[in-house]
Amino acid sequence: DEVLQLLCMCMPGRDLLRFSAAAKQLHDLTSDSSSIWRFLSKALLGEPLCHLHAAFAERLGLSIDTKFWHSLFRHGRELRLARWSAKLRAAFLQTLSGETDQERKDKIQGATVGSGHCAVGLGHLVVKVGGLRPQCALEHLHAAVFDLKALTIREVQLTPDSEKPERRLRHAACEVRPQLTSGRPAVLVLGGCHD
């Protein structure tokens, strides 16, 4: 069974569905394997989106089992249910609290300021970088981190001796693993322009 499960993880989703229809034993193996569907979901949607869906499902009290991963894979492949979720947005913003309404509004604006930004997924984290708009008083590049496991959001705090690149829009960013960080993931921002 282990060899067949590894083989199933190497197959594209459509081929796996056809393969599982060839015999009852194969169907039972694939339909009962959480690891196969989790692997295929991560290959299709990426690790950050899978963390996001799993964390939100757990918050709603749903089981993260084979049925969950199979459904996530199927919906991702068919892309029939892509939609904005006010509940998911609210889950992130709930983590930004303040003693007064104004303090809370300031924290929300501080973490989400800037449009024209880009985002990079690093495992269960998504780093939003840059962007600007007229209300943004920052002179340096803004960044916020969305934790997709904990459904939290926080501003990136740079050390006092850190460089602070000027704010920008129309830029790109990607994950890198430079020797400078001992191979740990980092975000590289490329191009863009300052207003």
C-alpha positions as CSV (number, residue, x, y, z in Angstrom):
1,D,0.0,0.0,0.0
2,E,2.8,2.4,0.8
3,V,4.3,2.0,-2.7
4,L,0.9,2.6,-4.3
5,Q,0.4,5.7,-2.2
6,L,3.8,7.1,-3.3
7,L,2.8,6.3,-6.9
8,C,-0.5,8.1,-6.4
9,M,1.3,11.2,-5.2
10,C,3.3,11.3,-8.4
11,M,0.1,11.3,-10.6
12,P,-1.7,14.4,-11.7
13,G,-5.1,14.7,-10.1
14,R,-7.1,13.8,-13.2
15,D,-5.0,10.7,-13.8
16,L,-5.3,9.7,-10.1
17,L,-9.1,9.8,-10.4
18,R,-9.0,7.6,-13.4
19,F,-6.5,5.3,-11.8
20,S,-8.8,5.0,-8.7
21,A,-11.7,4.0,-10.9
22,A,-9.8,0.9,-12.3
23,A,-10.5,-1.3,-9.3
24,K,-12.3,-1.2,-5.9
25,Q,-9.0,-1.8,-4.0
26,L,-7.4,1.2,-5.8
27,H,-10.5,3.3,-5.1
28,D,-10.5,2.4,-1.4
29,L,-6.8,3.2,-1.2
30,T,-7.1,6.6,-2.8
31,S,-10.4,7.6,-1.2
32,D,-9.2,6.8,2.3
33,S,-5.7,8.4,2.1
34,S,-5.5,11.8,3.7
35,S,-1.8,12.0,2.8
36,I,-2.5,11.6,-0.9
37,W,-5.1,14.3,-1.1
38,R,-3.1,16.7,1.2
39,F,-0.1,16.2,-1.0
40,L,-2.1,16.8,-4.2
41,S,-3.8,19.9,-2.7
42,K,-0.4,21.4,-1.7
43,A,0.9,20.7,-5.2
44,L,-2.1,22.3,-6.9
45,L,-2.7,25.3,-4.6
46,G,0.6,25.8,-2.8
47,E,1.4,25.5,0.9
48,P,0.1,29.0,2.0
49,L,-3.4,28.5,0.6
50,C,-3.6,25.0,2.1
51,H,-2.6,26.4,5.5
52,L,-5.2,29.1,5.1
53,H,-8.1,26.8,4.3
54,A,-7.1,24.3,7.0
55,A,-6.8,27.0,9.7
56,F,-10.1,28.6,8.7
57,A,-11.9,25.2,8.6
58,E,-10.5,24.3,12.1
59,R,-11.8,27.7,13.4
60,L,-15.2,26.7,12.0
61,G,-15.0,23.4,13.8
62,L,-14.6,21.2,10.7
63,S,-12.4,18.1,10.6
64,I,-9.2,18.2,8.6
65,D,-9.5,14.7,7.3
66,T,-9.4,12.9,3.9
67,K,-12.8,14.4,3.0
68,F,-11.6,17.9,3.6
69,W,-8.4,17.5,1.5
70,H,-10.3,15.7,-1.3
71,S,-12.9,18.5,-1.4
72,L,-10.2,21.2,-1.3
73,F,-8.3,19.5,-4.2
74,R,-11.5,19.1,-6.2
75,H,-12.7,22.7,-5.7
76,G,-9.2,24.0,-6.5
77,R,-9.0,22.0,-9.7
78,E,-12.5,22.9,-10.9
79,L,-12.2,26.5,-9.5
80,R,-16.0,26.8,-9.3
81,L,-16.0,28.3,-5.8
82,A,-13.5,31.1,-5.8
83,R,-15.0,34.0,-3.8
84,W,-14.2,36.9,-1.4
85,S,-14.8,35.9,2.2
86,A,-15.7,38.7,4.7
87,K,-15.6,36.1,7.5
88,L,-12.0,35.2,6.7
89,R,-11.1,38.9,6.5
90,A,-12.8,39.5,9.9
91,A,-10.8,36.5,11.4
92,F,-7.5,38.3,10.5
93,L,-8.7,41.7,11.7
94,Q,-10.0,40.4,15.0
95,T,-6.4,39.8,16.0
96,L,-5.6,43.5,15.8
97,S,-7.0,44.9,19.1
98,G,-6.7,48.2,20.8
99,E,-7.9,49.9,24.0
100,T,-10.0,52.3,22.0
101,D,-11.7,52.1,18.6
102,Q,-9.3,54.6,17.2
103,E,-6.3,52.5,18.4
104,R,-7.8,49.5,16.7
105,K,-8.4,51.5,13.5
106,D,-4.8,52.7,13.6
107,K,-3.5,49.1,13.9
108,I,-5.7,47.9,11.1
109,Q,-4.5,50.7,8.8
110,G,-0.9,50.2,9.9
111,A,-1.0,46.5,8.9
112,T,-2.9,46.9,5.7
113,V,-1.8,50.3,4.4
114,G,-0.8,50.5,0.8
115,S,-2.4,49.3,-2.4
116,G,-0.5,48.3,-5.5
117,H,1.3,45.8,-3.4
118,C,2.5,42.2,-4.0
119,A,2.5,39.2,-1.7
120,V,4.9,36.3,-1.3
121,G,4.0,33.0,0.3
122,L,6.6,31.5,2.7
123,G,5.2,28.2,4.1
124,H,2.3,29.2,6.4
125,L,3.2,32.9,6.1
126,V,2.3,35.5,3.4
127,V,4.4,38.7,3.3
128,K,2.6,41.7,1.8
129,V,5.2,44.1,0.5
130,G,4.9,47.7,-0.7
131,G,2.2,49.6,-2.4
132,L,1.2,53.1,-1.7
133,R,-1.8,55.4,-1.8
134,P,-2.3,59.0,-1.0
135,Q,-3.3,58.4,2.6
136,C,0.0,56.5,3.3
137,A,2.3,58.8,5.3
138,L,5.2,56.2,5.3
139,E,8.3,57.2,3.3
140,H,9.7,53.6,3.4
141,L,8.5,50.3,1.9
142,H,5.7,48.9,4.0
143,A,5.4,45.2,4.9
144,A,2.9,43.1,6.8
145,V,2.9,39.4,7.6
146,F,-0.2,37.2,7.5
147,D,0.1,34.0,9.5
148,L,-2.2,31.5,7.7
149,K,-2.1,29.0,10.6
150,A,-3.0,31.3,13.4
151,L,-5.1,33.7,11.2
152,T,-3.2,36.7,12.5
153,I,-1.7,39.8,10.9
154,R,1.2,41.9,12.1
155,E,3.4,44.7,10.8
156,V,7.0,43.9,10.0
157,Q,9.2,45.6,12.6
158,L,12.7,46.5,11.2
159,T,15.7,46.9,13.5
160,P,16.9,50.4,14.1
161,D,20.0,49.9,12.0
162,S,18.0,48.4,9.1
163,E,17.9,50.0,5.6
164,K,14.4,51.4,4.8
165,P,13.9,51.3,1.1
166,E,11.6,54.0,-0.2
167,R,7.9,53.1,-0.8
168,R,7.0,51.9,-4.3
169,L,4.4,50.4,-6.6
170,R,4.5,48.3,-9.7
171,H,7.2,46.1,-8.2
172,A,7.6,42.4,-7.9
173,A,8.7,40.2,-5.0
174,C,9.7,36.6,-4.6
175,E,11.1,34.1,-2.1
176,V,14.8,33.6,-2.0
177,R,17.1,31.6,0.3
178,P,20.4,33.5,0.3
179,Q,23.5,32.5,2.1
180,L,23.2,35.7,4.1
181,T,20.2,34.2,5.9
182,S,21.8,30.7,6.2
183,G,19.4,29.4,3.6
184,R,16.3,30.5,5.5
185,P,13.5,32.0,3.3
186,A,13.6,35.7,2.7
187,V,11.7,38.1,0.5
188,L,13.4,39.9,-2.4
189,V,11.7,43.0,-3.8
190,L,12.5,43.9,-7.4
191,G,11.9,47.1,-9.5
192,G,8.9,49.4,-9.1
193,C,8.8,53.1,-8.9
194,H,8.3,55.8,-6.2
195,D,5.6,58.4,-6.6
